[in-house]
């Protein structure tokens, strides 16, 4: 399995780089949650990010000139797969969790209670942390 998020596919470079950057970002989110919360992106940040990417994508070969491909959503015509910027821009964007763009929502149950039965089937109890 891979961790390839929407608008992170590439038509020009290594997908492994993108997956590694995403995995590092997810690890940062987990650390920010501190085992006591879940992280949720706020709506304004999500819309700002998507609007920015769609503006960038509008001038690419995959969107301009009426071209249709599997990179585009059949209903909206929006490109929902490809990253339109240089790799460095993606790497820089995933280097830290912008606290203003996310909410820390407290867990309803402690992680051991929430995931304990799943984890205990996967590993001995003394290895669950």
N, CA and C atoms as an extended XYZ file, in Angstrom:
387
Properties=species:S:1:pos:R:3:atomname:S:1:resname:S:1:resid:I:1 pbc="F F F"
N         0.830       -1.174        0.000 N   UNK     1
C         0.000        0.000        0.000 CA  UNK     1
C         0.873        1.235        0.000 C   UNK     1
N         0.386        2.283       -0.629 N   UNK     2
C         1.115        3.541       -0.634 CA  UNK     2
C         0.275        4.627        0.007 C   UNK     2
N         0.943        5.705        0.320 N   UNK     3
C         0.279        6.871        0.895 CA  UNK     3
C         0.315        7.976       -0.150 C   UNK     3
N        -0.530        7.903       -1.137 N   UNK     4
C        -0.560        8.932       -2.171 CA  UNK     4
C        -1.859        9.704       -2.037 C   UNK     4
N        -1.758       10.922       -1.591 N   UNK     5
C        -2.922       11.755       -1.337 CA  UNK     5
C        -3.394       12.449       -2.608 C   UNK     5
N        -4.620       12.978       -2.609 N   UNK     6
C        -5.092       13.719       -3.775 CA  UNK     6
C        -4.150       14.876       -4.123 C   UNK     6
N        -4.053       15.161       -5.382 N   UNK     7
C        -3.201       16.219       -5.933 CA  UNK     7
C        -1.762       16.062       -5.451 C   UNK     7
N        -1.262       14.839       -5.485 N   UNK     8
C         0.152       14.604       -5.164 CA  UNK     8
C         0.804       13.696       -6.192 C   UNK     8
N         0.067       13.323       -7.219 N   UNK     9
C         0.646       12.526       -8.290 CA  UNK     9
C         1.566       13.378       -9.139 C   UNK     9
N         2.444       12.721       -9.853 N   UNK    10
C         3.420       13.447      -10.665 CA  UNK    10
C         3.391       12.962      -12.108 C   UNK    10
N         3.609       13.887      -13.000 N   UNK    11
C         3.785       13.541      -14.393 CA  UNK    11
C         5.203       13.862      -14.826 C   UNK    11
N         6.070       14.184      -13.854 N   UNK    12
C         7.395       14.687      -14.200 CA  UNK    12
C         8.521       14.247      -13.276 C   UNK    12
N         8.276       13.420      -12.261 N   UNK    13
C         9.344       13.076      -11.327 CA  UNK    13
C         8.983       11.829      -10.537 C   UNK    13
N         9.719       11.553       -9.470 N   UNK    14
C         9.550       10.337       -8.687 CA  UNK    14
C         8.398       10.426       -7.690 C   UNK    14
N         7.471        9.505       -7.786 N   UNK    15
C         6.371        9.440       -6.828 CA  UNK    15
C         6.871        9.042       -5.440 C   UNK    15
N         7.985        8.322       -5.382 N   UNK    16
C         8.537        7.934       -4.079 CA  UNK    16
C         8.868        9.151       -3.227 C   UNK    16
N         9.394       10.192       -3.834 N   UNK    17
C         9.693       11.431       -3.111 CA  UNK    17
C         8.428       11.984       -2.468 C   UNK    17
N         7.336       11.998       -3.217 N   UNK    18
C         6.066       12.525       -2.714 CA  UNK    18
C         5.536       11.672       -1.563 C   UNK    18
N         5.628       10.356       -1.704 N   UNK    19
C         5.144        9.457       -0.658 CA  UNK    19
C         5.958        9.645        0.621 C   UNK    19
N         7.275        9.764        0.493 N   UNK    20
C         8.121        9.987        1.673 CA  UNK    20
C         7.778       11.312        2.351 C   UNK    20
N         7.566       12.362        1.575 N   UNK    21
C         7.205       13.662        2.149 CA  UNK    21
C         5.867       13.568        2.881 C   UNK    21
N         4.915       12.845        2.294 N   UNK    22
C         3.614       12.674        2.933 CA  UNK    22
C         3.719       11.857        4.213 C   UNK    22
N         4.514       10.796        4.178 N   UNK    23
C         4.688        9.966        5.376 CA  UNK    23
C         5.320       10.780        6.503 C   UNK    23
N         6.297       11.610        6.176 N   UNK    24
C         6.910       12.467        7.192 CA  UNK    24
C         5.904       13.473        7.745 C   UNK    24
N         5.053       14.006        6.882 N   UNK    25
C         4.031       14.956        7.328 CA  UNK    25
C         3.021       14.267        8.257 C   UNK    25
N         2.610       13.062        7.899 N   UNK    26
C         1.681       12.315        8.747 CA  UNK    26
C         2.325       12.051       10.114 C   UNK    26
N         3.608       11.703       10.125 N   UNK    27
C         4.311       11.487       11.402 CA  UNK    27
C         4.319       12.774       12.231 C   UNK    27
N         4.512       13.914       11.592 N   UNK    28
C         4.477       15.191       12.318 CA  UNK    28
C         3.088       15.452       12.904 C   UNK    28
N         2.044       15.116       12.148 N   UNK    29
C         0.679       15.276       12.657 CA  UNK    29
C         0.445       14.383       13.867 C   UNK    29
N         0.942       13.159       13.805 N   UNK    30
C         0.784       12.232       14.934 CA  UNK    30
C         1.506       12.773       16.162 C   UNK    30
N         2.721       13.287       15.975 N   UNK    31
C         3.446       13.881       17.112 CA  UNK    31
C         2.692       15.086       17.671 C   UNK    31
N         2.133       15.911       16.791 N   UNK    32
C         1.383       17.082       17.231 CA  UNK    32
C         0.134       16.663       18.021 C   UNK    32
N        -0.466       15.549       17.665 N   UNK    33
C        -1.644       15.047       18.379 CA  UNK    33
C        -1.292       14.562       19.781 C   UNK    33
N        -0.034       14.216       19.989 N   UNK    34
C         0.491       13.797       21.306 CA  UNK    34
C        -0.270       12.626       21.932 C   UNK    34
N        -0.880       11.804       21.125 N   UNK    35
C        -1.579       10.632       21.647 CA  UNK    35
C        -2.853       10.957       22.392 C   UNK    35
N        -3.277       12.209       22.375 N   UNK    36
C        -4.472       12.603       23.115 CA  UNK    36
C        -5.537       13.236       22.226 C   UNK    36
N        -5.252       13.344       20.940 N   UNK    37
C        -6.177       14.040       20.053 CA  UNK    37
C        -6.084       13.476       18.641 C   UNK    37
N        -7.023       13.889       17.815 N   UNK    38
C        -6.952       13.653       16.378 CA  UNK    38
C        -6.781       15.022       15.726 C   UNK    38
N        -6.174       15.031       14.552 N   UNK    39
C        -5.931       16.273       13.839 CA  UNK    39
C        -6.906       16.362       12.676 C   UNK    39
N        -7.546       17.511       12.550 N   UNK    40
C        -8.484       17.743       11.458 CA  UNK    40
C        -8.140       19.083       10.811 C   UNK    40
N        -8.033       19.081        9.488 N   UNK    41
C        -7.753       20.318        8.759 CA  UNK    41
C        -8.998       21.197        8.784 C   UNK    41
N        -8.809       22.491        9.069 N   UNK    42
C        -9.993       23.359        9.076 CA  UNK    42
C       -10.422       23.670        7.644 C   UNK    42
N       -11.694       23.934        7.472 N   UNK    43
C       -12.311       24.088        6.160 CA  UNK    43
C       -11.680       25.229        5.355 C   UNK    43
N       -11.417       26.364        5.986 N   UNK    44
C       -10.842       27.513        5.279 CA  UNK    44
C        -9.474       27.168        4.705 C   UNK    44
N        -8.654       26.461        5.462 N   UNK    45
C        -7.316       26.071        4.983 CA  UNK    45
C        -7.431       25.109        3.814 C   UNK    45
N        -8.343       24.163        3.902 N   UNK    46
C        -8.543       23.203        2.813 CA  UNK    46
C        -8.984       23.907        1.530 C   UNK    46
N        -9.938       24.817        1.650 N   UNK    47
C       -10.427       25.532        0.472 CA  UNK    47
C        -9.352       26.438       -0.120 C   UNK    47
N        -8.569       27.114        0.732 N   UNK    48
C        -7.479       27.980        0.260 CA  UNK    48
C        -6.441       27.162       -0.509 C   UNK    48
N        -6.086       26.001        0.043 N   UNK    49
C        -5.109       25.106       -0.583 CA  UNK    49
C        -5.611       24.604       -1.937 C   UNK    49
N        -6.853       24.132       -1.974 N   UNK    50
C        -7.413       23.615       -3.230 CA  UNK    50
C        -7.552       24.708       -4.280 C   UNK    50
N        -7.982       25.893       -3.873 N   UNK    51
C        -8.096       27.007       -4.822 CA  UNK    51
C        -6.733       27.360       -5.411 C   UNK    51
N        -5.715       27.402       -4.561 N   UNK    52
C        -4.354       27.704       -5.028 CA  UNK    52
C        -3.888       26.671       -6.049 C   UNK    52
N        -4.097       25.401       -5.748 N   UNK    53
C        -3.659       24.348       -6.668 CA  UNK    53
C        -4.437       24.379       -7.979 C   UNK    53
N        -5.726       24.642       -7.923 N   UNK    54
C        -6.509       24.694       -9.157 CA  UNK    54
C        -6.076       25.866      -10.030 C   UNK    54
N        -5.713       27.000       -9.409 N   UNK    55
C        -5.186       28.133      -10.197 CA  UNK    55
C        -3.888       27.735      -10.892 C   UNK    55
N        -3.015       27.028      -10.175 N   UNK    56
C        -1.748       26.568      -10.755 CA  UNK    56
C        -1.994       25.554      -11.866 C   UNK    56
N        -2.925       24.650      -11.639 N   UNK    57
C        -3.209       23.598      -12.616 CA  UNK    57
C        -3.853       24.134      -13.894 C   UNK    57
N        -4.559       25.243      -13.804 N   UNK    58
C        -5.292       25.786      -14.951 CA  UNK    58
C        -4.395       26.072      -16.154 C   UNK    58
N        -3.117       26.325      -15.903 N   UNK    59
C        -2.206       26.665      -17.001 CA  UNK    59
C        -1.350       25.482      -17.456 C   UNK    59
N        -1.573       24.310      -16.895 N   UNK    60
C        -0.755       23.146      -17.249 CA  UNK    60
C        -1.293       22.450      -18.494 C   UNK    60
N        -0.471       21.618      -19.064 N   UNK    61
C        -0.850       20.853      -20.248 CA  UNK    61
C        -2.038       19.933      -19.953 C   UNK    61
N        -2.218       19.533      -18.705 N   UNK    62
C        -3.297       18.600      -18.358 CA  UNK    62
C        -4.650       19.286      -18.283 C   UNK    62
N        -4.676       20.605      -18.167 N   UNK    63
C        -5.945       21.326      -18.058 CA  UNK    63
C        -6.222       22.265      -19.221 C   UNK    63
N        -5.208       22.915      -19.738 N   UNK    64
C        -5.401       23.940      -20.764 CA  UNK    64
C        -5.757       23.316      -22.115 C   UNK    64
N        -6.515       24.033      -22.916 N   UNK    65
C        -6.787       23.609      -24.288 CA  UNK    65
C        -7.878       22.580      -24.452 C   UNK    65
N        -8.673       22.334      -23.407 N   UNK    66
C        -9.788       21.409      -23.538 CA  UNK    66
C        -9.421       19.938      -23.489 C   UNK    66
N        -8.205       19.620      -23.117 N   UNK    67
C        -7.775       18.223      -23.013 CA  UNK    67
C        -8.551       17.520      -21.897 C   UNK    67
N        -8.980       16.302      -22.119 N   UNK    68
C        -9.663       15.498      -21.098 CA  UNK    68
C        -8.845       14.232      -20.861 C   UNK    68
N        -8.668       13.875      -19.592 N   UNK    69
C        -7.902       12.684      -19.254 CA  UNK    69
C        -8.374       12.111      -17.929 C   UNK    69
N        -7.798       10.987      -17.557 N   UNK    70
C        -8.165       10.349      -16.293 CA  UNK    70
C        -7.650       11.141      -15.088 C   UNK    70
N        -6.846       12.172      -15.318 N   UNK    71
C        -6.392       13.033      -14.223 CA  UNK    71
C        -7.519       13.933      -13.713 C   UNK    71
N        -8.568       14.065      -14.506 N   UNK    72
C        -9.650       14.980      -14.172 CA  UNK    72
C       -10.879       14.246      -13.656 C   UNK    72
N       -11.558       14.886      -12.740 N   UNK    73
C       -12.815       14.380      -12.235 CA  UNK    73
C       -13.841       14.470      -13.372 C   UNK    73
N       -14.518       13.371      -13.658 N   UNK    74
C       -15.458       13.328      -14.785 CA  UNK    74
C       -16.610       14.312      -14.620 C   UNK    74
N       -17.033       14.556      -13.391 N   UNK    75
C       -18.165       15.453      -13.151 CA  UNK    75
C       -17.811       16.928      -13.188 C   UNK    75
N       -16.674       17.289      -12.603 N   UNK    76
C       -16.321       18.702      -12.469 CA  UNK    76
C       -15.270       19.168      -13.462 C   UNK    76
N       -14.511       18.236      -14.026 N   UNK    77
C       -13.412       18.589      -14.918 CA  UNK    77
C       -12.166       19.045      -14.175 C   UNK    77
N       -12.238       19.105      -12.843 N   UNK    78
C       -11.081       19.532      -12.042 CA  UNK    78
C       -10.039       18.427      -11.983 C   UNK    78
N        -8.793       18.828      -12.033 N   UNK    79
C        -7.686       17.884      -11.883 CA  UNK    79
C        -7.542       17.594      -10.397 C   UNK    79
N        -7.739       16.359      -10.028 N   UNK    80
C        -7.692       15.980       -8.612 CA  UNK    80
C        -6.528       15.054       -8.303 C   UNK    80
N        -5.594       14.898       -9.239 N   UNK    81
C        -4.516       13.929       -9.046 CA  UNK    81
C        -3.110       14.514       -9.085 C   UNK    81
N        -2.842       15.456       -9.957 N   UNK    82
C        -1.460       15.865      -10.209 CA  UNK    82
C        -1.028       17.094       -9.414 C   UNK    82
N         0.204       17.073       -8.928 N   UNK    83
C         0.826       18.210       -8.258 CA  UNK    83
C         1.374       19.138       -9.341 C   UNK    83
N         0.976       20.420       -9.341 N   UNK    84
C         1.350       21.313      -10.438 CA  UNK    84
C         2.651       22.095      -10.242 C   UNK    84
N         3.283       21.936       -9.114 N   UNK    85
C         4.447       22.759       -8.785 CA  UNK    85
C         5.715       21.912       -8.728 C   UNK    85
N         6.872       22.549       -8.537 N   UNK    86
C         8.116       21.789       -8.369 CA  UNK    86
C         8.081       20.922       -7.100 C   UNK    86
N         8.878       19.859       -7.107 N   UNK    87
C         8.939       18.971       -5.945 CA  UNK    87
C         9.341       19.712       -4.682 C   UNK    87
N        10.258       20.655       -4.803 N   UNK    88
C        10.717       21.398       -3.635 CA  UNK    88
C         9.554       22.106       -2.941 C   UNK    88
N         8.611       22.623       -3.699 N   UNK    89
C         7.446       23.298       -3.113 CA  UNK    89
C         6.621       22.325       -2.274 C   UNK    89
N         6.454       21.089       -2.752 N   UNK    90
C         5.709       20.087       -1.981 CA  UNK    90
C         6.464       19.723       -0.712 C   UNK    90
N         7.762       19.503       -0.842 N   UNK    91
C         8.588       19.141        0.315 CA  UNK    91
C         8.522       20.242        1.373 C   UNK    91
N         8.663       21.496        0.953 N   UNK    92
C         8.611       22.607        1.901 CA  UNK    92
C         7.252       22.698        2.583 C   UNK    92
N         6.198       22.445        1.824 N   UNK    93
C         4.846       22.520        2.383 CA  UNK    93
C         4.589       21.427        3.420 C   UNK    93
N         5.261       20.306        3.294 N   UNK    94
C         5.036       19.191        4.222 CA  UNK    94
C         6.078       19.131        5.340 C   UNK    94
N         6.909       20.141        5.474 N   UNK    95
C         7.966       20.154        6.496 CA  UNK    95
C         7.435       20.424        7.899 C   UNK    95
N         6.273       21.076        8.005 N   UNK    96
C         5.721       21.343        9.340 CA  UNK    96
C         4.196       21.368        9.268 C   UNK    96
N         3.599       21.160       10.415 N   UNK    97
C         2.147       21.234       10.535 CA  UNK    97
C         1.810       22.674       10.924 C   UNK    97
N         1.077       23.357       10.070 N   UNK    98
C         0.667       24.734       10.382 CA  UNK    98
C        -0.486       24.670       11.369 C   UNK    98
N        -0.195       25.006       12.609 N   UNK    99
C        -1.188       24.885       13.668 CA  UNK    99
C        -2.435       25.724       13.401 C   UNK    99
N        -2.286       26.843       12.690 N   UNK   100
C        -3.447       27.679       12.368 CA  UNK   100
C        -4.388       26.990       11.383 C   UNK   100
N        -3.894       25.985       10.668 N   UNK   101
C        -4.696       25.305        9.644 CA  UNK   101
C        -5.356       24.015       10.123 C   UNK   101
N        -5.116       23.637       11.369 N   UNK   102
C        -5.671       22.374       11.874 CA  UNK   102
C        -6.318       22.567       13.244 C   UNK   102
N        -7.193       21.635       13.566 N   UNK   103
C        -7.803       21.584       14.894 CA  UNK   103
C        -7.302       20.320       15.571 C   UNK   103
N        -6.973       20.426       16.849 N   UNK   104
C        -6.688       19.240       17.667 CA  UNK   104
C        -7.982       18.901       18.391 C   UNK   104
N        -8.575       17.766       18.063 N   UNK   105
C        -9.822       17.340       18.688 CA  UNK   105
C        -9.524       16.227       19.676 C   UNK   105
N        -9.912       16.392       20.934 N   UNK   106
C        -9.610       15.368       21.943 CA  UNK   106
C       -10.212       14.014       21.570 C   UNK   106
N        -9.460       12.959       21.879 N   UNK   107
C        -9.973       11.602       21.663 CA  UNK   107
C       -11.085       11.330       22.656 C   UNK   107
N       -12.108       10.612       22.226 N   UNK   108
C       -13.201       10.238       23.118 CA  UNK   108
C       -12.727        9.199       24.126 C   UNK   108
N       -11.778        8.359       23.722 N   UNK   109
C       -11.214        7.322       24.574 CA  UNK   109
C        -9.700        7.394       24.485 C   UNK   109
N        -8.996        6.929       25.519 N   UNK   110
C        -7.538        6.851       25.409 CA  UNK   110
C        -7.155        5.894       24.280 C   UNK   110
N        -5.994        6.123       23.625 N   UNK   111
C        -5.593        5.278       22.496 CA  UNK   111
C        -5.611        3.791       22.797 C   UNK   111
N        -5.180        3.366       24.007 N   UNK   112
C        -5.151        1.942       24.337 CA  UNK   112
C        -6.553        1.358       24.312 C   UNK   112
N        -7.536        2.098       24.830 N   UNK   113
C        -8.916        1.620       24.794 CA  UNK   113
C        -9.464        1.653       23.377 C   UNK   113
N        -9.121        2.704       22.643 N   UNK   114
C        -9.639        2.868       21.298 CA  UNK   114
C        -9.090        1.824       20.341 C   UNK   114
N        -7.779        1.563       20.429 N   UNK   115
C        -7.129        0.658       19.487 CA  UNK   115
C        -6.598       -0.611       20.127 C   UNK   115
N        -6.746       -0.763       21.420 N   UNK   116
C        -6.159       -1.886       22.143 CA  UNK   116
C        -6.508       -3.250       21.587 C   UNK   116
N        -7.781       -3.509       21.285 N   UNK   117
C        -8.168       -4.834       20.803 CA  UNK   117
C        -7.572       -5.108       19.430 C   UNK   117
N        -7.474       -4.089       18.596 N   UNK   118
C        -6.877       -4.265       17.270 CA  UNK   118
C        -5.387       -4.533       17.410 C   UNK   118
N        -4.716       -3.730       18.238 N   UNK   119
C        -3.280       -3.879       18.414 CA  UNK   119
C        -2.911       -5.188       19.093 C   UNK   119
N        -3.715       -5.630       20.047 N   UNK   120
C        -3.375       -6.856       20.770 CA  UNK   120
C        -3.415       -8.077       19.858 C   UNK   120
N        -4.222       -8.038       18.801 N   UNK   121
C        -4.227       -9.146       17.851 CA  UNK   121
C        -2.992       -9.099       16.956 C   UNK   121
N        -2.443       -7.881       16.760 N   UNK   122
C        -1.316       -7.713       15.859 CA  UNK   122
C         0.044       -7.902       16.531 C   UNK   122
N         0.117       -7.646       17.853 N   UNK   123
C         1.402       -7.766       18.549 CA  UNK   123
C         1.166       -8.105       20.020 C   UNK   123
N         2.123       -8.714       20.673 N   UNK   124
C         1.978       -9.041       22.096 CA  UNK   124
C         1.741       -7.786       22.925 C   UNK   124
N         0.989       -7.893       24.047 N   UNK   125
C         0.644       -6.719       24.860 CA  UNK   125
C         1.867       -5.909       25.325 C   UNK   125
N         2.998       -6.573       25.599 N   UNK   126
C         4.155       -5.824       26.088 CA  UNK   126
C         4.773       -4.947       24.998 C   UNK   126
N         4.354       -5.097       23.717 N   UNK   127
C         4.881       -4.276       22.640 CA  UNK   127
C         3.960       -3.128       22.269 C   UNK   127
N         2.751       -3.074       22.844 N   UNK   128
C         1.829       -1.986       22.564 CA  UNK   128
C         2.275       -0.771       23.340 C   UNK   128
N         2.484        0.325       22.665 N   UNK   129
C         2.910        1.556       23.331 CA  UNK   129
C         1.902        2.639       23.135 C   UNK   129
